[in-house]
Amino acid sequence: MVILSKLADYGVIIATHLAAHPERQMTAAVLATETTLPRATVAKILKILAHAGIVAGARGAAGGYRLAREASQISVVQVVAAIDGSVGVTQCTIHDDCKRSAFCSTRPHWHRINMAVSTALGAITLAEMANPFGVPLPRPAAPQPTATP
């Protein structure tokens, strides 16, 4: 079973909540209340996400946090990686210090599986996560060249 850390899970919840309310700038206290997560944990996660460039913070009386980019430009894997580091389903997909790597017949397959999981998490944006219907949002169509007579 692939399990994200609790902090990564909470990070996705916080980032998704910000994505669902792009018009608002929210403090850690407001985010904690609205997501029912512990305030100290929310503050810690916001600091990590700000350092990774996923959220931007503003100080002062009207300060708070919002996404640093459009929600459609931030993937779930970016949020998870900001908190947990590289996504890995096994230790050997992250670290090369396994004593069994020279003769392990499953290692190449775990790398393929890890890539599939990373690709899947990278294919889902915060905009899609914030969609209350749980279905992918239509992607903008690529501009079509216009024919000149």
Backbone as CSV, one residue per row, in Angstrom:
resi,resn,N_x,N_y,N_z,CA_x,CA_y,CA_z,C_x,C_y,C_z
1,MET,0.840,-1.170,0.000,0.000,0.000,0.000,0.891,1.242,0.000
2,VAL,0.591,2.163,-0.868,1.323,3.420,-0.939,0.621,4.410,-0.022
3,ILE,1.364,4.942,0.933,0.777,5.877,1.882,1.626,7.140,1.931
4,LEU,0.966,8.273,1.736,1.639,9.551,1.896,1.771,9.831,3.388
5,SER,2.732,10.675,3.739,2.827,11.078,5.135,1.602,11.910,5.493
6,LYS,1.321,11.997,6.767,0.195,12.796,7.234,0.395,14.261,6.830
7,LEU,1.640,14.746,6.927,1.906,16.137,6.541,1.641,16.372,5.062
8,ALA,2.029,15.420,4.210,1.773,15.566,2.768,0.275,15.549,2.495
9,ASP,-0.438,14.669,3.157,-1.895,14.611,3.021,-2.506,15.952,3.427
10,TYR,-2.102,16.465,4.574,-2.607,17.756,5.044,-2.198,18.881,4.090
11,GLY,-0.997,18.780,3.531,-0.544,19.790,2.572,-1.440,19.851,1.355
12,VAL,-1.855,18.693,0.859,-2.766,18.646,-0.288,-4.123,19.234,0.111
13,ILE,-4.591,18.940,1.314,-5.860,19.498,1.790,-5.783,21.024,1.855
14,ILE,-4.718,21.544,2.421,-4.544,22.995,2.560,-4.438,23.657,1.190
15,ALA,-3.594,23.102,0.322,-3.413,23.683,-1.010,-4.707,23.607,-1.815
16,THR,-5.456,22.532,-1.672,-6.733,22.396,-2.366,-7.736,23.415,-1.843
17,HIS,-7.722,23.645,-0.547,-8.628,24.646,0.031,-8.291,26.039,-0.506
18,LEU,-7.015,26.354,-0.597,-6.612,27.635,-1.189,-7.033,27.709,-2.654
19,ALA,-6.916,26.604,-3.365,-7.306,26.562,-4.781,-8.808,26.771,-4.946
20,ALA,-9.585,26.281,-4.000,-11.041,26.420,-4.068,-11.510,27.845,-3.781
21,HIS,-10.619,28.651,-3.190,-10.962,30.031,-2.812,-9.866,30.992,-3.268
22,PRO,-9.621,31.084,-4.580,-8.501,31.899,-5.066,-8.662,33.396,-4.787
23,GLU,-9.875,33.831,-4.527,-10.115,35.245,-4.278,-9.753,35.652,-2.846
24,ARG,-9.520,34.678,-1.986,-9.244,34.947,-0.573,-7.777,34.757,-0.244
25,GLN,-7.297,35.587,0.667,-5.985,35.405,1.276,-6.279,34.953,2.700
26,MET,-5.752,33.797,3.107,-6.134,33.209,4.390,-4.951,33.054,5.329
27,THR,-5.201,33.331,6.598,-4.189,33.125,7.622,-4.153,31.636,7.988
28,ALA,-3.106,31.256,8.693,-3.004,29.872,9.163,-4.177,29.543,10.078
29,ALA,-4.594,30.497,10.891,-5.711,30.260,11.811,-7.003,30.001,11.043
30,VAL,-7.269,30.790,10.021,-8.478,30.603,9.216,-8.425,29.263,8.495
31,LEU,-7.272,28.947,7.883,-7.135,27.665,7.196,-7.324,26.499,8.159
32,ALA,-6.780,26.612,9.368,-6.931,25.547,10.357,-8.396,25.350,10.713
33,THR,-9.106,26.444,10.913,-10.524,26.354,11.255,-11.329,25.747,10.112
34,GLU,-11.110,26.243,8.908,-11.916,25.809,7.765,-11.592,24.392,7.288
35,THR,-10.384,23.920,7.543,-10.016,22.558,7.147,-10.057,21.583,8.325
36,THR,-10.327,22.089,9.511,-10.335,21.331,10.768,-9.018,20.594,11.021
37,LEU,-7.923,21.251,10.661,-6.588,20.717,10.924,-5.964,21.502,12.073
38,PRO,-5.008,20.906,12.805,-4.364,21.620,13.907,-3.632,22.876,13.416
39,ARG,-3.821,23.974,14.121,-3.254,25.264,13.709,-1.731,25.209,13.578
40,ALA,-1.045,24.615,14.543,0.422,24.545,14.483,0.878,23.740,13.265
41,THR,0.154,22.691,12.932,0.491,21.873,11.767,0.269,22.663,10.492
42,VAL,-0.835,23.399,10.420,-1.123,24.223,9.246,-0.022,25.257,9.061
43,ALA,0.389,25.910,10.142,1.459,26.915,10.058,2.759,26.287,9.554
44,LYS,3.079,25.104,10.040,4.291,24.398,9.611,4.224,24.062,8.123
45,ILE,3.091,23.555,7.680,2.925,23.178,6.273,2.986,24.412,5.373
46,LEU,2.353,25.499,5.787,2.387,26.730,4.989,3.819,27.235,4.818
47,LYS,4.611,27.130,5.858,6.009,27.552,5.769,6.764,26.697,4.746
48,ILE,6.519,25.392,4.765,7.157,24.479,3.810,6.700,24.788,2.382
49,LEU,5.388,24.970,2.206,4.849,25.252,0.870,5.311,26.614,0.354
50,ALA,5.471,27.579,1.236,5.986,28.894,0.831,7.440,28.777,0.383
51,HIS,8.227,28.013,1.131,9.633,27.806,0.768,9.751,27.128,-0.603
52,ALA,8.795,26.272,-0.931,8.800,25.564,-2.221,8.184,26.399,-3.343
53,GLY,7.656,27.575,-3.026,7.067,28.433,-4.045,5.655,28.028,-4.451
54,ILE,4.998,27.239,-3.643,3.637,26.804,-3.954,2.617,27.808,-3.410
55,VAL,2.881,28.347,-2.232,2.036,29.403,-1.692,2.885,30.649,-1.508
56,ALA,2.211,31.789,-1.472,2.875,33.064,-1.204,2.203,33.670,0.015
57,GLY,3.015,34.191,0.900,2.484,34.791,2.114,2.685,36.288,2.112
58,ALA,1.762,36.987,2.764,1.860,38.430,2.941,1.711,38.729,4.430
59,ARG,2.559,39.595,4.934,2.514,39.963,6.354,1.569,41.145,6.562
60,GLY,1.265,41.385,7.811,0.466,42.550,8.161,-0.954,42.200,8.525
61,ALA,-1.720,43.250,8.835,-3.104,43.071,9.289,-3.958,42.355,8.253
62,ALA,-3.723,42.633,6.988,-4.500,41.981,5.923,-3.716,40.820,5.312
63,GLY,-2.727,40.329,6.032,-1.861,39.282,5.504,-2.517,37.919,5.489
64,GLY,-1.788,36.991,4.953,-2.264,35.618,4.861,-1.576,34.915,3.709
65,TYR,-2.137,33.795,3.310,-1.548,32.971,2.258,-2.533,32.778,1.119
66,ARG,-1.967,32.604,-0.043,-2.718,32.209,-1.241,-1.751,31.429,-2.114
67,LEU,-2.279,30.756,-3.120,-1.408,30.025,-4.034,-0.502,31.008,-4.764
68,ALA,0.723,30.612,-5.003,1.695,31.472,-5.688,1.467,31.500,-7.197
69,ARG,0.781,30.477,-7.712,0.466,30.389,-9.145,-0.981,29.930,-9.288
70,GLU,-1.456,29.938,-10.502,-2.792,29.415,-10.770,-2.868,27.959,-10.306
71,ALA,-4.009,27.585,-9.759,-4.201,26.215,-9.277,-4.024,25.194,-10.393
72,SER,-4.314,25.592,-11.613,-4.159,24.673,-12.750,-2.694,24.457,-13.115
73,GLN,-1.799,25.234,-12.526,-0.373,25.114,-12.800,0.391,24.394,-11.688
74,ILE,-0.330,23.925,-10.673,0.309,23.242,-9.538,-0.268,21.832,-9.449
75,SER,0.598,20.833,-9.519,0.139,19.443,-9.452,0.225,18.912,-8.019
76,VAL,-0.503,17.857,-7.780,-0.473,17.196,-6.479,0.935,16.710,-6.167
77,VAL,1.651,16.197,-7.165,2.997,15.693,-6.909,3.935,16.814,-6.457
78,GLN,3.714,18.038,-6.919,4.534,19.158,-6.467,4.318,19.441,-4.984
79,VAL,3.072,19.366,-4.551,2.764,19.586,-3.134,3.364,18.471,-2.291
80,VAL,3.156,17.236,-2.710,3.681,16.086,-1.963,5.209,16.144,-1.898
81,ALA,5.851,16.426,-3.017,7.324,16.484,-3.054,7.860,17.623,-2.193
82,ALA,7.144,18.724,-2.119,7.586,19.851,-1.283,7.647,19.432,0.180
83,ILE,6.753,18.550,0.575,6.678,18.147,1.982,7.468,16.873,2.260
84,ASP,7.300,15.861,1.423,7.924,14.555,1.671,9.232,14.335,0.921
85,GLY,9.551,15.194,-0.026,10.698,14.938,-0.879,10.266,14.058,-2.038
86,SER,11.197,13.388,-2.641,10.894,12.544,-3.802,9.842,11.499,-3.468
87,VAL,8.929,11.305,-4.412,7.892,10.291,-4.236,8.514,8.927,-4.484
88,GLY,8.307,8.004,-3.557,8.859,6.667,-3.712,7.983,5.626,-3.051
89,VAL,7.683,4.569,-3.769,6.849,3.515,-3.203,7.680,2.501,-2.414
90,THR,8.967,2.458,-2.672,9.873,1.618,-1.887,11.137,2.434,-1.623
91,GLN,11.922,1.997,-0.671,13.162,2.703,-0.348,14.124,2.740,-1.535
92,CYS,14.165,1.651,-2.297,15.135,1.598,-3.393,14.765,2.508,-4.557
93,THR,13.519,2.994,-4.598,13.165,3.921,-5.673,13.609,5.339,-5.340
94,ILE,14.004,5.560,-4.094,14.488,6.876,-3.668,15.987,6.844,-3.388
95,HIS,16.435,5.790,-2.715,17.836,5.680,-2.295,18.529,4.556,-3.053
96,ASP,19.785,4.757,-3.370,20.550,3.740,-4.093,21.463,2.934,-3.177
97,ASP,21.213,2.952,-1.880,22.118,2.281,-0.948,21.627,0.912,-0.484
98,CYS,20.711,0.320,-1.233,20.195,-0.994,-0.865,21.254,-2.061,-1.117
99,LYS,21.468,-2.915,-0.150,22.463,-3.988,-0.269,22.017,-5.076,-1.241
100,ARG,20.744,-5.111,-1.587,20.220,-6.140,-2.474,20.167,-5.689,-3.932
101,SER,20.486,-4.425,-4.222,20.268,-3.884,-5.565,21.023,-4.638,-6.661
102,ALA,22.147,-5.232,-6.346,22.929,-5.942,-7.360,22.241,-7.217,-7.842
103,PHE,21.383,-7.805,-7.016,20.756,-9.066,-7.402,19.235,-9.077,-7.219
104,CYS,18.642,-7.932,-6.962,17.197,-7.869,-6.744,16.453,-7.862,-8.078
105,SER,15.631,-8.855,-8.282,14.910,-8.957,-9.549,13.692,-8.040,-9.612
106,THR,13.264,-7.489,-8.476,12.073,-6.633,-8.486,12.400,-5.147,-8.624
107,ARG,13.657,-4.791,-8.409,14.023,-3.371,-8.402,13.637,-2.625,-9.681
108,PRO,13.910,-3.141,-10.866,13.527,-2.393,-12.074,12.015,-2.188,-12.182
109,HIS,11.267,-3.136,-11.680,9.811,-3.040,-11.747,9.286,-1.996,-10.761
110,TRP,9.920,-1.925,-9.587,9.514,-0.907,-8.620,9.779,0.490,-9.178
111,HIS,10.838,0.635,-9.935,11.111,1.943,-10.557,10.008,2.297,-11.555
112,ARG,9.546,1.321,-12.327,8.440,1.565,-13.272,7.159,1.916,-12.531
113,ILE,6.879,1.190,-11.458,5.682,1.449,-10.655,5.775,2.831,-10.021
114,ASN,6.938,3.161,-9.492,7.142,4.468,-8.876,6.915,5.583,-9.899
115,MET,7.409,5.393,-11.104,7.226,6.392,-12.155,5.739,6.545,-12.491
116,ALA,5.003,5.427,-12.511,3.567,5.490,-12.801,2.823,6.268,-11.718
117,VAL,3.175,6.036,-10.457,2.537,6.754,-9.351,2.875,8.242,-9.432
118,SER,4.134,8.557,-9.654,4.553,9.958,-9.773,3.861,10.647,-10.944
119,THR,3.768,9.949,-12.057,3.099,10.509,-13.236,1.618,10.751,-12.951
120,ALA,0.980,9.815,-12.269,-0.443,9.976,-11.937,-0.655,11.173,-11.014
121,LEU,0.187,11.316,-9.995,0.067,12.459,-9.088,0.398,13.766,-9.797
122,GLY,1.283,13.701,-10.782,1.642,14.887,-11.550,0.573,15.294,-12.546
123,ALA,-0.310,14.382,-12.892,-1.358,14.658,-13.873,-2.579,15.330,-13.253
124,ILE,-2.655,15.374,-11.929,-3.794,15.977,-11.242,-3.367,17.329,-10.681
125,THR,-4.100,18.361,-11.046,-3.774,19.707,-10.570,-4.631,20.057,-9.353
126,LEU,-4.223,21.116,-8.671,-5.015,21.592,-7.542,-6.376,22.103,-8.003
127,ALA,-6.433,22.638,-9.212,-7.728,23.078,-9.751,-8.674,21.891,-9.862
128,GLU,-8.163,20.758,-10.304,-8.987,19.553,-10.399,-9.365,19.041,-9.011
129,MET,-8.437,19.100,-8.076,-8.723,18.655,-6.712,-9.798,19.527,-6.065
130,ALA,-9.819,20.812,-6.412,-10.784,21.742,-5.827,-12.163,21.631,-6.471
131,ASN,-12.254,20.893,-7.564,-13.526,20.719,-8.259,-14.437,19.846,-7.388
132,PRO,-15.568,20.386,-6.924,-16.417,19.624,-6.004,-17.054,18.383,-6.625
133,PHE,-17.037,18.272,-7.934,-17.655,17.121,-8.582,-16.677,15.966,-8.764
134,GLY,-15.405,16.206,-8.490,-14.413,15.142,-8.546,-14.096,14.635,-9.931
135,VAL,-14.463,15.399,-10.941,-14.147,14.989,-12.305,-13.127,15.955,-12.877
136,PRO,-12.280,15.492,-13.771,-11.278,16.386,-14.353,-11.933,17.578,-15.054
137,LEU,-11.325,18.724,-14.884,-11.775,19.913,-15.584,-11.271,19.859,-17.014
138,PRO,-12.019,20.429,-17.953,-11.528,20.425,-19.334,-10.238,21.232,-19.436
139,ARG,-9.301,20.700,-20.166,-8.031,21.400,-20.401,-8.255,22.424,-21.505
140,PRO,-7.620,23.591,-21.382,-7.767,24.571,-22.463,-7.240,23.999,-23.767
141,ALA,-7.966,24.254,-24.830,-7.555,23.767,-26.141,-6.355,24.571,-26.627
142,ALA,-5.478,23.901,-27.324,-4.319,24.582,-27.907,-4.816,25.512,-29.011
143,PRO,-4.235,26.694,-29.120,-4.678,27.603,-30.179,-4.456,26.965,-31.549
144,GLN,-5.454,27.121,-32.381,-5.392,26.576,-33.723,-4.892,27.662,-34.663
145,PRO,-3.992,27.299,-35.589,-3.522,28.308,-36.536,-4.675,28.725,-37.452
146,THR,-4.696,29.992,-37.755,-5.759,30.477,-38.636,-5.258,30.455,-40.061
147,ALA,-6.131,30.037,-40.947,-5.777,29.962,-42.376,-5.927,31.364,-42.972
148,THR,-4.979,31.746,-43.753,-5.052,33.024,-44.427,-5.332,32.766,-45.906
149,PRO,-6.306,33.522,-46.459,-6.641,33.283,-47.883,-5.597,33.818,-48.812
